[in-house]
Amino acid sequence: EWRADYTAVLDNVNAEVEWPEPVEHEPYVFDFESNIDGFVLGANVKEGSISQATGDEALDGNGSLKIEFDTEANARTVNLATMTEDYRLYGYNTYVISFDYRVDGEITEDTEYFLAFYDVQTNSQRDPIYFKPEASENGEVRHAEITFEPVADDQVVLTLLIGCRRAPGTIIIDNLKIEQFRQT
């Protein structure tokens, strides 16, 4: 009576693994000089906005990405912004994400920012990487470089999510670069 189950299990164990076809793409580079297209405000942000910082407010050149939100109106953890699905991240790939930033407001010991894969189909985050930002005293620009480990899924439309916990209400980002590396 167990023969069918036994045979099915053996077939699965002995099946040849089909690895996904690699999808290579050039690095995504955002300097936000002329626009901020490619990013949308996170779905759970209340009383927030994404805009282009210009003039003295810009970190480098003529423009930067400015994300603002009301800390009183939002929960402890906020999905600040996502890249549109035009900028696709793929499972089974490692990504290195680097950017310049300035946090406007007081950073406490509870303040954290995170980057995560974002599942466009279910509007949910996957595998967040948390980092503690450095305070931007006197308007100093900081640099971050974060390595994303691969997600074991090549069937889902993934993109990048930027979020925070217990953060002050404004972060300005510039020179964002997302480089794809094949996982060995």
Buried (B, 14 or more C-beta within 10 A) or exposed (E): EEEEEEEEEEEEEEEEEEEEEEEEEEEBEBBBBEEBEBBBBBEBBEEBEBBBBBEEBBBEEEBBBBBBBEBEEBEEBBBBBBBEBEBBBBBBBBBBBBBBBBBBBEBEEEBBBBBBBBBBEEEEBBEBBEEEBBBBEEEEBBEBEBEBEBBEBBEBEBBBBBBBBBBBBBBBBBBBBBBBEEEE
